Amino acid sequence: MRFFGTMKDEQGVLSIGGVKVTELAQKYGTPLYIMDQELIESNMRKYKENFKSDKFQTQIVYASKAFLAKAMCQLVEKYDMDIDAVSGGELYTIKVSGLDMKRVHMHGNNKTLEELEMCVDYGIGSIIIDNETEIENLSYVCAQKNKKIKAMLRINIGIDAHTHEYIKTSKHSSKFGESIFDEKLVGIVEKIVKDKNIEFLGFHCHIGSQIFDTKAFHEGIETMVVETKKIADTLGIKIPEINLGGGFGVYYTENDVEVDIEKFMRSMIEHIEKSLDEHKLEIEKVSIEPGRSIVGNAGSTLYTVGGIKQTYGGVKYMFIDGGMTDNIRPALYQAEYEAVIANRLDEKEREVVTVAGKCCESGDLIIKGKSLPKGEKGDLLLVSTTGAYGYSMSSNYNKLARPAVVFVKNGKASLAIRRESFEDLIRNDLAIEL
Ligand code: LLP
């Protein structure tokens, strides 16, 4: 397994943030999500320091769907970043964290009236309008409250980036945004511009997630600049902002050549500056929205091995005390992971095993038929790169309680999210009348 951030081998025991995982297991139990705070902060710094230009303002908007907790909002504030949300629940979490709501940008292809009301009441930074219906809804909510709101329009720029089918977002038939190939686009923008309750900021795009092909992002820049120029000229308006979305790919296994944040941010900036010059477009602000590349490698999941089972059919299972409830990605996207026996890093013997969870589901697998250090009952298995879309996509299937999330840094651990209790699991259950 590749080591990330502050991971270290301390006499055969893995430590993260200067804390041995054996101690974390003892104190917080397993399964446990461990977040390497220093690595998150260093990723945030890399984005802030390299996505910068003398020609326009820039902002990094953390895509909160990757992993959202009050602790993340604290870090967003510390690094002067913005944050996005896609639901009332995310908005609420951010609000109660105390973050300035001007830093919040609201997404979603079907925001409810209640969610739009929350956005207006909270006074968030901007709304990313997805479609025509939403213009009417937003305008209605603003009119009711006699408030104005800033908004961008999400456009589908038709870039077919190479990634898993379920996380592509820019195909012509995608549910997100309005297509630049659609004749009605100019009319939609005009409708927003003319709406007295909405201040039009510009265009947003997001071509997909876990993308390694940096050419796709460059194509995205070019298309966004050309399209913005075209529409600004057609309507005779100034368009001050563009947002290029997120999606920068990270390392999960040897098959992945991750996007180098520092290098790639600089090349994006160069390209944007050049393209704006070439197309004679003036833009005041350019934003991007990374999620996975900030928290992905910084998170790991620690499990206790319950036992090893050799099946009659030949598959050898390593059973762990979590599974698809804390990491649905292998079942949903055939995602692959690396792992180590974290309490015995010096184990030399390896064997091919399938790491299976404890859910009543055959597809409840975290690693399928890979060579891993030989583990046994009572060992700690650590699966790396679970920081993004692990906790945020977790479930209570089979009434498994969600694990705790602990942040580690400089030899200290702070609990960021408590482990769910059995009471938590039934807090909304009511008896019915018979
Ligand atoms: N901006 C927008 C509008 C998005 O829809 C997303 C991700 C992002 C930013 C952040 O993308 P990132 O930098 O994290 O790749 N559950 C899937 C990923 C879904 C991504 C959805 N949108 C997974 O586990 O791979």
Boltz pocket constraint, residues with backbone or C-beta under 6 A from the ligand:
constraints:
  - pocket:
      binder: B
      contacts: [[A, 63], [A, 65], [A, 66], [A, 107], [A, 167], [A, 169], [A, 205], [A, 206], [A, 208], [A, 209], [A, 210], [A, 245], [A, 246], [A, 247], [A, 248], [A, 289], [A, 290], [A, 291], [A, 292], [A, 293], [A, 329], [A, 333], [A, 388], [A, 389], [A, 393]]
      max_distance: 6.0
